[in-house]
Each structure stands twice: as structure tokens, then as C-alpha cells.
Amino acid sequence: MSGYYLIIGISMLFSWIVSSRLKSKFEHYSKVHLRNGLSGKEIAEKMLRDNGINDVQVVSVPGQLTDHYNPETKTVNLSEAVYMQRNAAAAAVAAHECGHAVQHAVGYSMLQLRSKMVPIVNISSNLLQFVLMGGIVVMAMSGSKTILAVGVVLFAITTLFAFITLPVEYDASNRALKWLESTGTVSREEYTGAEDSLKWAARTYVVAALGSLAQLMYFASLLMGSRR
């Protein structure tokens, strides 16, 4: 299992580096105040209106980095800081989450696929660790690889989900940035801050997907090795 712990360690290191950089970027761009004086809530409502979306609510939720779009309730959920603040970082996050609302409204195919996968991914995630560890123990004791094979399949589902999430997130950011620029909602300096913030936010998903792939390859190698 030393190889597995090495993969986990490397993944955690890169995740920490990117997360720390993201936090630093958001702190920096939180000091770049918007010349138009709009809050994150007002930015979100404006983007929704400009895209002809009238059935989505913008609401405040507690916590940090809790911002998300809920397609079931049709709500853009903004963390308290983003909801109230009037800076480039808040504008970036608010517009990004509205980007998901736009995806939902236009029927963006990758978002639809991701949404359809959520139930099976939830089940896979809950069972994954138990099945993998059980599979390794059973294989070591009896040579049977069936349970481990099931674990690898479950891990493959969660990894696929992580990679499907990437185009969804990047597309939402692109929609947000295009709207921010084309409508003149932010100045050039503010746009640069929003773009940089979203770039680092997207990298957290890249690191997560690559980390998941590395772990999947490790367990797959155990399974294939058992066949020799």
C-alpha cells in the first residue's frame, strides 16, 4: 500500500498548493472594489436578467466557498461574503454560478450528463472505500479478485464524474467572463482579477480529477497484477 499512500500524499500536496494560491488570489482581488458598486447578489441578478432567466433566485448561504447553483431548486446560492461584497472576487464567483444557471437554461449537454450521474456517483462514493479495502483483503486471503474489481468500477465512475465536471466548470467560467466583459459590468482591471480568480478556482477541479485518476490507476494495477 506504500504506492497508494505516496499517490495520496502527492495529491494532497498539489491540492494544498492550489487551494492556498486560490485563497491568496481571492484575498487579493477582494480588495479590488468594483467601480459600479454592485454586490455579488446584484451582479448575479443582472446576469440572470441579461440572459433572459427569470425563474432563478439568488440566495445567501452560510460558510466560505459554499457558492453553488442548485438546478433542482433553481437557486444561485452565494456564500455570505460573495453575496454582500462589492469586489472583483465576488463578481467572479457570482457570475460563475450564474454561468451554471445559463447552462441549465440552454440545456448544456455536459451539465445534463453530470446531473444524471449524481445519484450513481453518490452511491459509488459511499461504498467505495469499504469495497476497495475489502477487495484487497479478500484478494490477499483467497486470491479472489471479484470484490476488488467491483471497487475499481466504482472508482472509475467517480473518476469519470470528476473529468466530466471539468468542462462544466470551465464553460461556466467562460460564460461568466464573456458576460462581464461584453456588458462592461467590470473595468479592465476588475476583469483581470475576475479572470485570474476563476482560473485558479478551475485548477482545484483539475487537481482533484488527476488525483482521482492516479488512485484509480493504482487500484487497477493491483487488479491486473493479480491476474498474472
N, C-alpha and C positions, 0 to 999 in steps of 0.2 A: 504493500500500500504506500510505500515511500514515494513512488512516482505520482500517485494521486495527491498526496499532501503537498508535493512540490508544485503541481499544477494549481492547486487551491491557493498556495502561498503567492505564486506569481500573479494569479488573477486578482487576489485581494490587494496586492501591491499596486498594480496598474489601476484598479478601481479607486483606491485611495488617492493616487496621484491625480487622476482625472477629476474626482469629486472635490479634492482640495482646490484644484485650479478653477473648477466651476464656481465654488463658493467665493474664491478670491475675485473672480470676474464679476459676479453678481454684486458683491460688496462695492466694487469699484464703480460699476455702472449705476448702482443705486444712488450715487452722488451726482450723476448727470441728470439734472432736473429738466423736465420737458418744458419747452417754451410755451406750449399751448395750455399747460396747466391741467391737462386731463389726468384723471386717476386710471388705474388699471381697469376698474369697473366700467368707466366711461369709454375707454379705448375699446374694450370688448363689445360693449353695446353698439358702438359706432360701426365696428367691423361687421357685426351681425346684420345691422340695418343695411349697410352698403352692399351686402351680399344677398339681400332680399330674404333674410331669415328672421321671421317674426314670432316663431313658436319656441324659442330657446331662451331660458332665463339665465342671468348671470348672478351667482350667489357667492357668499363668502363662507369658507370652511376653516376650521381651526388648524393650527400647525404650520410647519415650514415645508416647502416642496410638496405640498399636498394638492397642487393645482392639477386638475384633470377635467376632461369632458366626459359626461355620462350620457351615452346615446339612449339609454332606457328612459331616463327621466328628462332628457333634453335640457340639461343644465351645464353651463360652463362654471365649474367650481374653482374659485380662486382663493388661495391662501390669504389670510388677513392682511399681510404686508402688501402683496400684489394688488389686492382688491382696493386698498386705500391709497397706496403711494403713487407719486406722480414723477416717475423717472424712467430712464431708458430700459432698465432691467424689468420693471413692472410692465412696461409697454410690450416688451418682447414676449414675456410669459403669457400675458393676456391675449395677445394676437395669436400666439402659437396654439393655445387651447381653442380659440375660435376657428383656427385652421382645421381642427378636428371636426368642429361643428359643420364647417363648409364641406369637408369630405363626406360627412354623413348626409348632408342635404343633396349633394350631387351624385351620391352612390359610388364613391371611390372604391374600386374593386378590392384593393388590398385591405382597406378598413373593414369591408364586409367579410372578407376571408378571416381576418383576425378576430372579429366579433363571433363568428361561427365556431372558431376554435376554442374560445374561452371556457365553455363547460368541460370539454375533454382535457384541456390543459389544467384546470383546477383539480380534476380527479387525478391526473398524472402526477402533479406536483405533491399532492397529499400522500400518494402511495410510493413515490419514487425512492426515497431513502430506505424505507423498510424493505422494498423488493430487491433493491441492489445489494444491500448488506446481507439479506437473507440468501440471495442468489450466490454470493461469493462464499458464504459459509457452507451452503449445500454442495456447491461445486467442489470445495476443498475436502468435504467429508465423503461424498459419494461419487463425485465426477459428473453428476447430472448438471447440465447447463441450461435447463429449461427456464428456471426462475430468473437466472441472470439474463437470459435472452429477453424475457418479458420486461425486465428492468431497463435494458438497453433500448427497447422500443419506446417505453415511457419517456426515457431521457431524450430520445430522438424527437418526440412530439414537442417537448418543452423547448428544445433547441431550435426546431423549425419555427416555433412561435416567436422566439427571440429574434430570428432573422427576418420574419415577416413584419415584425414591429419596426425594423429599421426604415424601410421605405415609407411606412405610415408616418413616422416621426419626422423624417426629412421632408416629406411632402407638406406636412402641416407647417413646418418652419418656412419652407419656400413660399407657401401661400401667404403666411403672415408677413414676411419681409416684402413680398411683392406689393401687398396692400399698403403697408406702412410707407413704402417709397412712392407708389403711384398716386396715392391720395394726399401726399405731402403732410401726413399726420405727424411725422417726426422730421427734424432737421438732419443734415448730413452727419453731423457729429453724433446725434442721437441714434440715427440709423446704424452707424458703425458699431455703436455699443450694443444695440439690439442684435445685430448680426453676429457679433463676437460671442455674446451670451448664449444664443441659440446653438452656435457651432459647438461650444463646449458641453452644452446640455445633451446634444446628439451623441457626442463621444461617449457618454456614460452608457448609452444603449449599445454602442459598438463594442465596448469593453465587455459588457455583460454577455453579448452574443458570442464573442470569441472565447470567453471563459467557459461558456456552456459547451461550445463545440470541442474545446480541448478536453473537457471532462468526458464528453461523450466518446471521443476517440480513445481515451484511456480505457473506459469500460468495454468498448467494442474490441479493443486489442486483447483484453482479458478473455473475452468470449471466443475470439478467433484463436487465441493461443491454446485454449482448452481443447481445440479440435485437432491439434497436431499430436 
